[in-house]
Amino acid sequence: MQRAAVLLMGPTGAGKSELALRLAEHFGFEIVSVDSALVYRGMDIGTAKPDQAVRRRVPHHLIDVRDPLEAYSAGDFVRDAGRVMNDIWARGRRPLLVGGTMLYFHALTEGIAVLPGADGDIRAEIDAEARLQGWAALHRRLAAVDPAAAARIHATDSQRIQRALEVFRLTGTTITELQQRRLPALGDVSVTELVLAPLERDRLHAAIARRFARMLADGFVGEVATLRGRGDLTGEHPSMRAVGYRQIWRHVTGEWTLAEASEKAVFATRQLAKRQLTWLRRRQRALRLDAAHPHVTQTSIDALSKCGFAEWSSV
């Protein structure tokens, strides 16, 4: 069977999960989550995570694969998604990748650089040199071996100067060259891209507000209080910096009222949606779907059928 995949992308609140379920049931897809918050266990309400009944109906992957204390990178996602997709193809089915974490979609389709891990000894060595000579001198040293990196890294950006020099000392190859050796995980896969978004921005804003109100009604504050009550999480952990969680955390700690936290969460979600839409406008190959159109599901089914996807039959 030809290795094929469908990417269903869109801003938060556009209705991707609902459409994904309908498409999965029609075509027999297995859903692969492309969401940096759904990977975390115990973060259910604030991520609008599909419940167990839905996940029994349609297989979902890359949900609940990390504890909120742990980090999860784009590189982790690409590795895990590649493994999951190979398993799906081996079963004679096809993956439907659904979500709004555009960095993950970018890493899948454009590739991600394979860079060495941090080396404490080399970093300490670079820090010692910086104390003696200054970061401007190390920036000039970087320019001598990797002019392209020095051109895009400011002379006062110590963290990125250090990383570029560290990579060069570890590998003998510049970070610029390594970043250009990207191999997209979907390079040999037939990919169909769908973008789901309402044509009118006001509709999306209203949907975001309704979605957040529903989360509060479902017990979002209690969920964040439970996470804080573990005692090992702080507001600075990547999991707790997710939109919505970050604001409700500050309410649970007493810094903001619930009204203040809610207003800021809805605003932050709208800003996130704006960034997502900006990125999605660059996906020139994608079929655009109006999330508010009453026949959006049928339009999607027709489009995928024309791309060679057949209606699923388990018989």
N, C-alpha and C positions, 0 to 999 in steps of 0.2 A: 504494500500500500504506500502511496506517495505520502511523504512526511509533510503534513499541512497543519496550520494553526490559524486561529482567529484571534485577533486582538480587539477587545471591546474597551475603548478608552472614553473618558469623559470627566467633567468636573464633579466634585462632590455634590451629592443631592440631585443628580440628574436622573436617577432611576436605573443605573447600570445593573444592579443586582437583580431587580425584577425582570428586566429584559434578558439577562443572562440565563436565568432559570427557564424561561420560555424557550429560548434557543437551544439550551442543553437538552431539554425534554424532546424537542422536535428533531434535533439532529444527533442526539446521543453523545453530545460533548461531555467531557469532564472539565470542571471549572478549576482553573488555577488562579488563586488570588494574587493580584499585583498591588498589594497594599502594605505599607510599612507598619501599620498599627495592628492589622488583623493577625500578624504573626504572633502576637503576645497573648498568653493565657491570662484569663481573669479580666481582660479588657473587652467586654462583650457589648455593653449598652452604648458606650460612647463611640464605638466603632460601627454600630449597626450590624454586628456580626450575625450571619445566618444561624438560626438555631439548629439543634440536633435533628429535628424532624425534617427540615429542608436538606440538611447534609446527608441524611439517609436516603432521601428521594433522589438526589443528584450528587455524585461524588465531588467533593471540594478538596483542594490541596493547598498547602502552605498557609493554613490557619492553625493557630495554637501550637506553633513549633518552637517558641522561645518563652522563657520566663521574663517578666518585665525588667528584671535586674540585668539581663544580658543585652549586649549590643547586637544589632543585625544590620549588616551593610549591603550595599548594592552588589558587591562581589559575592556575599553569602546568598543573596537572592538568585543571581545568575547561576551559581552552582546548583542550588536546590531546584530551581525551575528546570534546568537542563535534565537533571536526574528524573524529575517527575514526568516531564514530557516524554522522555524515552520510555518510561514505564507505560504511559498511556498509549503511545504508538505500538508498543509491543503487544498490547491487549487488543489491537485492531480498532482503537478508538482515536479520537482527535481532541486536542486541548483547546479550550476557550479561555484565554487569559483576560481577566477582568479586573479593573481597578483604576485608581486615580493617582498612583505614585509614579509620576512621569519620569523620575530619575531611573526607576527600575525598567520602564519601557525603553528608555533611551539606552540603558546598558545592554538590554536584550538585543535591540535592533542595530545599534551602532558599535557594540562591543565595549569591553572594559579593559583597561590596561592591567597587566599582571605585574605588580610591583612587589619588591621584597618587603618583608615585615620590618618593624622598627628594630634597631640595634642599639641597646643602651650604651654600650662602650663607645660606639662611633658618635652617638649624640652627645655624650659627655665630652668627647674630644672636640667636637665642633663648638659646643658651648664654651669650653675653656679658651678656644681660639678667639671667639667673639668677645669674651671679657677682656682679652689682651689687645685685640686689634679693632674691635667694633664690627657691627653687622654690615656696615657699608663696605668694609674691606673684604668680607666674605662674599658680599654680593658681586664685587669686582672679580673675585676668584671664580665665582659661578659663571660670570660672563665669559671668562677665558675658556671654559670647557663646554658651556651650554648657552650660547648667546640667545637662543630663542626663549629659554626658560627665564633668563635674566631680564629679557625685554618685557615679559608679562608679569614678573614678580617685582613688587616695589622694594626698593633698597631698605626699607624699614620693616618689611614683613619677615620677621625672624623665623617664624614657624615654617613658612614655605621655602625660605632659603636653606634652612637646616635640612628639610626633607629632600630637596633637590640634590644637595651635596652628599647627604647620606646615601641616596640611591646610587649616585655615581661612584662613591667609594666602595659600596658593597658589590656592585655589578661590573664596574668599568664601562658602563653604558649610560648615556644621559637619560634623565627622566623624560625628556622630550621624545627621544627615539623610542623608548619603551611605550610611551603613551600612544605613539603612532602605530604600534603593532597590535592594534585591537582586532580581535576576531569575533564578529557578532555570533551569538549563540544560535541565531536563526538564519545564519548565512546560507545554509543549504535547504531551507524549509520554504514551502509555498505559503506565504503569509497574506492573509486578508485583514485589512484594518477597517474598523468601524469606529466612528466618533459619535457619541450620543450627547447632545446638549440642546437645551431649548434655544430657539432663535431669539427670544426676547430675554434680556438680562433680568428684568423685573420678575419674570416667572421663576428663574433660578433663585433669586434672592428670597422670594416667598417660600420656595420649597426648602431652602436652607433653614429659615426661621421655623417652619413647621416641624422639620426633622429634629431640630434641637429641642423644641418644646416637648416633642414625643419622648425624647431621651430623658428629659427631666421627669416626665410623668412615669417613665418606666423604672426610675430609681438610679439615675446617673450619679447623683450626689453620694448616695450610699455606696455605690461601686467604688468611687474615688476614695471615700473615707475608709473602705475596707483595704484598699491598696496601701494607703498611708499607714493604716494600723498594723501592717506587717512589720514596720520598724526598720526595714532595710532599704526602702526606696526614698529618694528625695525628689524634689521638683526639678532637679537638674539631670536626672536620668533621661536618656533619649525617649523611652517609652512614655514618660510623664510629661514630655514636652510636645506630645502630639496635640494638634488643635482640639480644643474642647477640654481635654484632660489638664492642660496647662492652666487654663482659666479656672476650672472647678477646683483644682488643687489649691489655688490661692484663696478660694472661698472656704474650703475645708480647714485651712490653716488660720482662718479668721482675718485675712488681709483684706478681702473684698466681701461685700454683701452678695447674696445670690443674684440679685438684680444686676449688680455691676459685673459679676462674672459672666452672667448670661449674655449681657449686651456685648461684652468684649469677645466672648466666644463666637457669637454670630458674626460680628464684624471680622474676626480673624478668619473664619470659615469663608466669608465672602472674598476676602483678600486671597486666600488660597485658591478659590475657584477662578479668580481673575488670572492668577499665575498659570493655572492649569490650562485655561482657555488660550492664553498667549502661546504656550508651548504647542498646544494642539493645532493651532492655525498653521504651524509649519509642517504638519503631516499631509503633504500634498497628495499622497496615494490613497488617503483614507476616504471612505464613503461617509458623507455627513448625514446624520439622522436627527430630525427634530424630535426631541424628547417629549414635547407637548402634543405631537400629532397623534390622533386617535388610532391610526393604523400603523404605528411605528413598528410593531412586532411583525406584521405581515410584510412590510417593506423590507425589514431585515432578513426575513426568511426568503423572500424572493431574490434578494441580492446574493445571499449565500448559495442558494440553489443554482443561480447562474454561474457561480464560481466553482461549481462541481461538487458541492456538499449535498449528500442525499439524505432524505428523511430516514430517521433511525427506526430500525426494527430489531427487537431483541430476539426474534424467532430465527 
